Amino acid sequence: MSDFTGKTEVSNLKPDRKQIRQLKQVLGFRPRKSDLYYLALVHKSAATKIYKNPRFNNERLEFLGDAILDSVIAEHLYRIFPEKDEGFLTQLRSKIVNRETLKRISLKLGIANLVISKVTNDNHKSVYGDALEAVIGAMYLDKGYKRTKRFILKRIVDHHINLKKLSETEIDFKSRIIEWGQKNKKDINFTCLDESAEHGKTPFFVSHLLIGDEIIGIGSGTSKKEAEQNAAHQALLYLENN
Amino acid sequence: MSDFTGKTEVSNLKPDRKQIRQLKQVLGFRPRKSDLYYLALVHKSAATKIYKNPRFNNERLEFLGDAILDSVIAEHLYRIFPEKDEGFLTQLRSKIVNRETLKRISLKLGIANLVISKVTNDNHKSVYGDALEAVIGAMYLDKGYKRTKRFILKRIVDHHINLKKLSETEIDFKSRIIEWGQKNKKDINFTCLDESAEHGKTPFFVSHLLIGDEIIGIGSGTSKKEAEQNAAHQALLYLENN
């Protein structure tokens, strides 16, 4: 393993005194490798437009922070729900680690205010949440796993995540996509085929979700409901990314 | 945070002396919380059939281990490829952390030999790889992040992963699905629509992958090739899981 000190990053820019004070307030500690946190706040639009260097952006740190966040949440759920199976844990984690929740937390922690970007958040829905993940990546490189875990559990999970409520809420993707259709005046249709016969009689359904006559989501499951939920989930991801 | 000691797991079964010796050989150290490693080796088919307790299986530990493995690989790639962007890192990680590679490593490390299962691996392609991830989860709970990271980097990455070769290999999903079709005598077809006009003239393509007349993959991209690759990738995931 190479001994990474942050020097291999393209960052020569460091936060000024005011920015360090702001960072300290948000993080709850004084950052050591402050250039990493600065980089964590730079959206790629600013990298190109302000710094004239497309590589000076937070995407690599976001990649790292995303993984660390996933781990910490995985362990936390594993510990506090000893009776629950893997399916429950996976689903609950995806309710915590998703674009909307991360954006909300980024705003509440004050990270969103520090983001350096040339796009409005409305166009790029993930700017604030991505910056939160990038800050977690920077923190991991600066302070290590344990300290970052403490930050995530104390400052994020304890304060801003209602695990009980989340674990009881079912995400209804089908309702969401139908709402989206109504709002955007698009005709949403589901088809559902029972393919049980081809699967040795185990119940097996395949659902297609269509906007007009274009299929934008496919899902399968052991019930019609599950197949449609999966198709709707895929369609929502498709719409988010296009 | 609750202080997890493994007691909340359903495991009362511990490995016997011979099994502990085998574990030690595989891990390179003597496990402390040996019941966790034992649990990590139990596929759910054995939980139901042998232990008469469907909850006595490795799925929860696999959930945890999967996240830890992702983090460690993320950090490793982040450090050794300082010049590469997030897209490269994500793609390279998915070439490392996938069913086939994990199965291969599980076999090489000797973990596969210790798996307790009532299914043949041919039916459940992920049994061995899942057990590897579960062992990583057990190790994390037993020894902590640093020690687990060292295991992953020294015993897995250094010995069994050729990063240079992997980073140069492009995964060609389209060829793979066509091969699959030939092998399974299924007719694979792609349709591709140029939807650039609807996307403000940015190049934008949508591809559907059909087996017979059933759509099993959809993909989009800024080129026909990218859209088809994405559709093929989705179709392969669909086939793997059904």
Interface residues (C-beta under 8 A of the other chain):
Chain A: M1 S2 F4 T8 E9 R55 E59 R60 E62 F63 L64 D66 A67 I68 D70 S71 I73 A74 E75 H76 Y78 R79 I80 P82 E83 K84 D85 E86 L89 T90 G137 Y140 Y145 K146 L153 H199 F204 V206 H208 E214 I215 I216 G217 I218 S220 Y238 N242
Chain B: M1 S2 F4 T8 E9 R55 E59 R60 E62 F63 L64 D66 A67 I68 D70 S71 I73 A74 E75 H76 Y78 R79 I80 P82 D85 E86 L89 T90 G137 Y140 Y145 K146 L153 H199 F204 V206 H208 E214 I215 I216 G217 I218 S220 Y238 N242
